[in-house]
Amino acid sequence: VSSRVKPNMEYLISLYGSDDRVGSIIINISIVSYPKDSHSQHGLSIKADDKKLEYVLCENIYIQDTEQPIDVRHHEVSYSVFRNIQCMQVHASASERSAGIVLLNGPHHNVFDNITVDGNYASIWFASSSEDKEAPDTAHDNIIMNSTFRNGRYVIRMAEDNYNLSRPLYNNYIINFTFYNHKNLYLNQHPKSRNNQFINCVFSGIEEEKVNAQGPSPGWDILYSSSYNLSWLKNGQPISGQGNISENPQFEDASRGNFRLKSTSKLIDAGRRESRVQRDFDGNLRPQGSSHDMGAFEYQDNSTSSVRANAGEDHTICHGEEVTLTASGGSQYTWSTGDKTASIKVSPTETTTYEVTVSDGNTSDKDQVTVTVEQVEAYAGEDV
């Protein structure tokens, strides 16, 4: 799905509620905003609009250069699953209204699993507005887990308009997350946030704790989580909360978005056992040891496994050209395109990162390869 043939579209994919809208599926798609559009779009929008919208499955989706890649709004949206979704800012710069996941006007009991967000202004934005005046709350009982969010302004943004200041934000859980390279932990513009929790998370490279705070607390407890290179914490102190530590996470390669843990990481087995999170970002069982690891990835001892994913070298092509990507390292392959062969042929119209999961049937590993598309425009000069 692309806005190239119809510039300035506001919503690229929208699913609306109806009197019997139960069990819809959106799967195996790519959503790309044309970088020359003057309107920054919503990528995947799940909107009830006063109608039932339950048990939706959104899975295996790539979203590029949209303002709000995952937009879930209205209190009738519930009991839905969003899984294996990659949200990337490649050509566009993030505006102040951009966020990887938006939860607006009361969505509840939804699960977000294996989400990658790179480059949005806020990672997660909870908000309420006059768009849904019947919403009793902002959002509650949602679980967001096994995900990696990096290169943003805010980890959590909370906002409410002046229509109804009594709608609470409560009982939302962010579990086994890796947050890397953000400006602020909180932007708190919500006076009714309470009983929300971070559990088994990693916070690395965050400059400031909060801005525009309303009240004595942002309404989030941080438990069994690790902090590293957080400027407001002095002398290596951990974030306040039960089970928290302050340790270098020892990622495999954070600069390339590989947040798997090295064997020497002190985050291994340092989290809390969580029955709600039984697999990690790669699909491996949790826990592998005595308890859950902190962060999106459960450490895998590959010394007894032959699986080591290799997606090959990055490529540069001209617009319209095709390139073959070849992975190695195991016996089973699943690409982000949905292909299940070691080699695939691709011809992207924009610079695109492809991910491959390599498995031997028991353990798995992932790697990424980027195909850069050079846009060449011919110019013969002025007419004479």
C-alpha positions as CSV (number, residue, x, y, z in Angstrom):
1,V,0.0,0.0,0.0
2,S,1.6,3.3,-1.1
3,S,0.5,6.9,-1.4
4,R,2.6,7.3,-4.5
5,V,-0.3,7.1,-6.9
6,K,-2.6,9.2,-4.7
7,P,-0.5,11.8,-2.8
8,N,-1.7,13.5,0.4
9,M,-3.8,10.5,1.6
10,E,-4.4,10.8,5.4
11,Y,-5.1,7.1,6.2
12,L,-3.3,4.4,4.2
13,I,-5.1,1.5,5.7
14,S,-8.2,1.9,8.0
15,L,-10.4,-0.7,9.6
16,Y,-13.6,0.6,11.0
17,G,-16.1,-0.9,13.4
18,S,-19.5,-2.2,12.6
19,D,-22.4,-3.9,14.4
20,D,-20.8,-7.3,13.9
21,R,-17.1,-6.5,13.3
22,V,-15.4,-9.3,15.1
23,G,-12.4,-11.3,14.0
24,S,-10.9,-9.2,11.1
25,I,-7.4,-10.0,9.8
26,I,-4.8,-7.7,8.3
27,I,-1.6,-9.7,7.5
28,N,1.5,-9.8,5.3
29,I,1.4,-6.2,4.0
30,S,3.7,-3.2,3.4
31,I,2.6,0.3,4.0
32,V,4.8,3.1,2.5
33,S,4.2,6.8,2.5
34,Y,5.6,8.6,-0.5
35,P,8.3,10.9,0.8
36,K,7.2,13.9,-1.3
37,D,3.7,14.0,0.2
38,S,2.9,17.2,2.0
39,H,0.5,15.3,4.4
40,S,2.0,12.9,6.9
41,Q,-0.2,9.9,7.2
42,H,-1.6,7.4,9.6
43,G,-0.2,4.0,8.5
44,L,-2.4,1.2,10.0
45,S,-5.5,2.7,11.7
46,I,-7.9,0.7,13.7
47,K,-10.9,2.9,14.5
48,A,-14.2,1.8,16.0
49,D,-16.2,5.0,15.5
50,D,-18.9,3.9,18.0
51,K,-19.1,0.4,16.6
52,K,-17.8,-2.9,17.8
53,L,-14.3,-3.8,16.8
54,E,-12.9,-6.8,18.6
55,Y,-10.5,-9.7,18.1
56,V,-8.6,-8.1,15.2
57,L,-5.3,-9.7,14.2
58,C,-2.7,-7.4,12.5
59,E,0.5,-9.4,11.8
60,N,3.7,-9.3,9.6
61,I,3.5,-5.7,8.6
62,Y,6.1,-3.2,7.4
63,I,5.3,0.5,7.8
64,Q,7.6,3.3,6.4
65,D,7.6,7.1,6.8
66,T,4.1,7.6,8.3
67,E,3.4,10.0,11.1
68,Q,1.5,7.5,13.2
69,P,2.3,3.9,12.0
70,I,0.0,2.1,14.5
71,D,-3.1,4.1,15.3
72,V,-5.6,2.4,17.7
73,R,-8.5,4.5,18.8
74,H,-11.9,4.4,20.5
75,H,-13.1,2.4,23.5
76,E,-14.8,-0.3,21.4
77,V,-11.4,-1.5,20.1
78,S,-10.5,-4.4,22.4
79,Y,-9.1,-8.0,22.6
80,S,-7.0,-7.5,19.5
81,V,-3.4,-8.6,18.7
82,F,-0.8,-6.6,16.8
83,R,2.3,-8.7,16.2
84,N,5.6,-8.5,14.2
85,I,5.2,-5.0,12.9
86,Q,8.2,-2.9,11.8
87,C,7.8,0.9,11.8
88,M,10.7,2.8,10.2
89,Q,11.4,6.5,9.4
90,V,13.6,6.3,6.3
91,H,13.1,9.5,4.3
92,A,10.7,11.4,6.5
93,S,11.6,13.4,9.7
94,A,9.4,12.9,12.7
95,S,6.9,15.7,13.5
96,E,5.7,16.5,17.0
97,R,2.5,14.5,16.3
98,S,4.3,11.4,15.3
99,A,4.4,8.2,17.5
100,G,5.1,4.6,16.9
101,I,2.0,3.4,18.7
102,V,-1.0,5.7,19.4
103,L,-3.7,4.6,21.9
104,L,-6.5,7.1,21.9
105,N,-9.9,7.3,23.6
106,G,-10.2,4.1,25.5
107,P,-8.8,1.0,23.7
108,H,-8.5,-1.9,26.1
109,H,-7.3,-5.5,26.6
110,N,-5.1,-5.4,23.4
111,V,-1.7,-7.0,23.0
112,F,1.2,-5.6,21.0
113,D,4.0,-8.1,20.5
114,N,7.3,-7.9,18.6
115,I,7.1,-4.3,17.5
116,T,10.1,-2.3,16.1
117,V,9.9,1.5,16.0
118,D,12.8,3.6,14.7
119,G,12.8,7.4,14.5
120,N,9.3,8.5,15.7
121,Y,8.9,11.6,17.9
122,A,7.2,9.5,20.7
123,S,7.5,5.8,21.0
124,I,4.1,5.3,22.6
125,W,1.4,8.0,22.9
126,F,-1.6,7.6,25.2
127,A,-4.2,10.3,24.7
128,S,-7.9,11.2,24.9
129,S,-9.8,13.8,23.0
130,S,-13.2,15.1,22.1
131,E,-13.2,12.8,19.0
132,D,-14.8,10.0,21.2
133,K,-16.9,11.9,23.8
134,E,-18.3,8.6,25.1
135,A,-14.9,7.0,26.0
136,P,-14.9,6.4,29.7
137,D,-11.1,6.4,29.9
138,T,-7.9,7.0,27.9
139,A,-6.7,3.4,27.7
140,H,-6.5,0.5,30.1
141,D,-5.3,-3.1,30.4
142,N,-3.2,-3.1,27.3
143,I,0.0,-5.1,27.1
144,I,2.9,-4.0,25.0
145,M,5.8,-6.5,25.1
146,N,8.9,-8.0,23.4
147,S,9.7,-4.8,21.4
148,T,12.5,-2.5,20.5
149,F,12.0,1.3,20.2
150,R,15.0,3.6,19.3
151,N,16.0,7.1,18.2
152,G,12.9,8.9,19.5
153,R,12.2,12.0,21.5
154,Y,9.9,10.5,24.2
155,V,9.5,7.0,25.5
156,I,6.0,7.7,26.8
157,R,3.8,10.6,25.9
158,M,0.6,11.2,27.8
159,A,-1.9,13.8,26.8
160,E,-5.5,14.8,27.2
161,D,-7.5,17.7,25.8
162,N,-9.8,19.9,27.9
163,Y,-13.0,18.2,27.0
164,N,-13.0,15.7,29.9
165,L,-10.2,15.7,32.4
166,S,-11.6,12.8,34.4
167,R,-10.8,10.0,31.9
168,P,-8.1,7.9,33.5
169,L,-5.1,6.0,32.0
170,Y,-4.5,2.9,34.1
171,N,-3.4,-0.7,34.2
172,N,-1.3,-0.7,31.1
173,Y,1.8,-2.9,31.0
174,I,5.0,-2.5,29.1
175,I,7.0,-5.8,29.5
176,N,10.4,-6.9,28.2
177,F,11.0,-3.8,26.2
178,T,14.3,-2.3,25.0
179,F,14.3,1.5,24.7
180,Y,17.5,3.0,23.2
181,N,18.5,6.6,22.5
182,H,15.7,8.9,23.5
183,K,15.6,12.5,24.7
184,N,13.0,12.0,27.5
185,L,11.5,9.2,29.4
186,Y,8.1,10.9,29.9
187,L,6.1,13.8,28.4
188,N,3.3,13.9,30.9
189,Q,0.3,16.1,30.1
190,H,-2.2,13.7,31.7
191,P,-3.4,14.3,35.2
192,K,-5.2,11.0,35.6
193,S,-2.4,8.4,34.9
194,R,-2.1,5.7,37.5
195,N,-1.2,2.0,38.2
196,N,0.8,1.6,34.9
197,Q,4.0,-0.5,34.9
198,F,7.2,-1.1,33.1
199,I,8.5,-4.6,33.8
200,N,11.7,-6.3,32.7
201,C,12.6,-3.4,30.5
202,V,15.9,-1.9,29.4
203,F,16.4,1.9,29.3
204,S,19.7,2.9,27.5
205,G,20.8,6.4,26.5
206,I,18.0,8.6,27.8
207,E,18.9,12.2,28.5
208,E,16.1,13.5,30.8
209,E,13.4,11.9,32.9
210,K,10.3,14.0,32.3
211,V,9.0,17.3,31.1
212,N,5.7,19.1,31.6
213,A,4.9,16.8,34.5
214,Q,1.4,17.2,36.0
215,G,1.3,16.1,39.6
216,P,3.9,14.4,41.7
217,S,4.1,11.2,39.5
218,P,3.7,10.3,35.9
219,G,1.7,7.3,37.0
220,W,4.1,4.6,36.0
221,D,6.0,2.2,38.2
222,I,9.3,0.7,36.9
223,L,10.1,-2.8,38.1
224,Y,12.9,-5.3,37.5
225,S,14.4,-3.1,34.8
226,S,17.8,-2.0,33.9
227,S,19.1,1.6,33.2
228,Y,22.3,2.6,31.5
229,N,23.6,6.0,30.5
230,L,20.6,7.9,32.0
231,S,21.9,11.4,32.6
232,W,19.7,12.3,35.5
233,L,20.8,9.3,37.6
234,K,24.0,10.1,39.5
235,N,26.9,7.7,40.4
236,G,25.3,4.8,38.6
237,Q,22.2,4.7,40.6
238,P,19.3,2.5,39.2
239,I,15.8,3.9,38.6
240,S,13.8,3.8,41.8
241,G,11.7,0.6,42.0
242,Q,11.7,-3.0,43.1
243,G,14.3,-5.2,41.4
244,N,15.9,-2.4,39.3
245,I,19.6,-2.4,38.4
246,S,22.0,-0.1,36.6
247,E,24.2,-2.1,34.2
248,N,25.7,-1.9,30.8
249,P,23.3,-4.2,28.9
250,Q,26.1,-5.4,26.6
251,F,24.1,-5.5,23.4
252,E,25.4,-7.5,20.4
253,D,25.4,-4.4,18.1
254,A,23.1,-1.5,19.2
255,S,24.2,0.7,16.3
256,R,22.6,-1.7,13.8
257,G,19.5,-2.3,16.0
258,N,20.7,-5.7,17.3
259,F,19.7,-5.6,21.0
260,R,20.4,-9.3,21.8
261,L,22.5,-9.8,24.9
262,K,26.0,-11.0,25.0
263,S,26.8,-14.0,27.2
264,T,28.5,-11.7,29.8
265,S,25.4,-9.4,30.2
266,K,24.2,-9.0,33.8
267,L,20.6,-8.6,32.4
268,I,20.4,-12.4,31.9
269,D,18.0,-14.0,34.4
270,A,17.8,-10.6,36.2
271,G,14.1,-9.9,35.4
272,R,10.9,-11.2,37.0
273,R,9.1,-14.3,35.8
274,E,6.2,-13.2,33.8
275,S,3.5,-15.7,32.8
276,R,2.1,-13.1,30.3
277,V,5.3,-13.2,28.3
278,Q,6.2,-16.8,27.3
279,R,8.3,-16.0,24.2
280,D,10.8,-13.3,23.2
281,F,11.2,-11.1,20.2
282,D,12.7,-14.0,18.2
283,G,10.0,-16.4,19.3
284,N,12.3,-18.3,21.7
285,L,10.8,-19.6,24.9
286,R,11.0,-17.6,28.1
287,P,12.7,-18.1,30.5
288,Q,15.8,-19.9,29.3
289,G,17.3,-19.8,32.8
290,S,16.1,-19.2,36.3
291,S,14.1,-16.2,35.4
292,H,13.2,-13.8,32.5
293,D,16.0,-11.8,31.0
294,M,15.5,-8.0,30.8
295,G,14.8,-6.5,27.4
296,A,13.2,-7.8,24.2
297,F,15.5,-10.8,23.7
298,E,16.1,-13.9,25.9
299,Y,19.7,-14.8,25.7
300,Q,20.4,-17.9,23.7
301,D,23.5,-20.0,24.3
302,N,24.5,-20.6,20.7
303,S,27.6,-22.6,21.7
304,T,25.5,-25.8,21.3
305,S,23.5,-24.5,18.3
306,S,24.6,-24.1,14.7
307,V,22.1,-21.3,14.1
308,R,23.7,-18.0,13.4
309,A,21.6,-15.8,11.0
310,N,23.5,-14.0,8.2
311,A,21.4,-11.9,5.8
312,G,24.3,-11.1,3.6
313,E,25.9,-7.8,2.7
314,D,23.9,-4.5,2.2
315,H,23.2,-3.6,-1.5
316,T,22.8,-0.4,-3.5
317,I,20.6,-0.4,-6.6
318,C,19.1,2.0,-9.0
319,H,15.3,2.5,-9.1
320,G,13.7,-0.3,-11.1
321,E,16.6,-2.8,-10.6
322,E,16.2,-6.2,-8.9
323,V,18.6,-7.8,-6.5
324,T,18.9,-11.2,-4.9
325,L,19.2,-11.5,-1.2
326,T,20.7,-14.7,0.2
327,A,20.6,-15.8,3.8
328,S,22.6,-18.5,5.5
329,G,23.2,-20.0,9.0
330,G,20.4,-22.6,9.4
331,S,18.0,-24.9,7.7
332,Q,14.7,-22.8,7.7
333,Y,14.3,-19.2,6.6
334,T,11.5,-16.7,7.0
335,W,11.9,-13.2,5.5
336,S,9.9,-10.1,6.5
337,T,8.4,-10.3,3.0
338,G,6.8,-13.6,3.9
339,D,9.1,-15.7,1.7
340,K,10.4,-18.9,3.2
341,T,13.5,-19.6,1.1
342,A,17.1,-18.8,1.7
343,S,17.3,-16.6,-1.4
344,I,14.7,-14.0,-2.5
345,K,14.5,-11.5,-5.3
346,V,13.4,-7.9,-4.4
347,S,13.0,-4.7,-6.3
348,P,12.0,-2.0,-3.8
349,T,11.1,1.5,-4.9
350,E,12.5,3.0,-1.7
351,T,15.4,2.2,0.5
352,T,14.2,-0.8,2.5
353,T,15.5,-3.0,5.3
354,Y,14.7,-6.7,5.1
355,E,14.8,-9.1,8.0
356,V,15.3,-12.8,8.0
357,T,14.7,-15.3,10.7
358,V,16.9,-18.4,10.5
359,S,16.0,-21.6,12.4
360,D,17.0,-25.2,12.8
361,G,13.6,-26.1,14.1
362,N,14.6,-25.6,17.8
363,T,16.4,-22.3,18.1
364,S,16.3,-19.2,15.9
365,D,18.3,-16.1,15.1
366,K,17.6,-12.9,13.1
367,D,19.6,-10.6,10.9
368,Q,18.9,-7.6,8.6
369,V,20.1,-6.4,5.2
370,T,19.4,-3.0,3.7
371,V,18.8,-2.3,0.0
372,T,19.5,1.3,-0.8
373,V,17.6,2.7,-3.8
374,E,19.3,5.5,-5.6
375,Q,16.8,7.9,-7.2
376,V,18.2,9.1,-10.5
377,E,16.4,12.0,-12.3
378,A,17.4,12.9,-15.8
379,Y,17.7,16.6,-16.7
380,A,18.4,17.6,-20.3
381,G,18.3,21.4,-19.7
382,E,15.9,24.1,-20.8
383,D,14.1,23.9,-24.1
384,V,15.7,26.0,-26.9
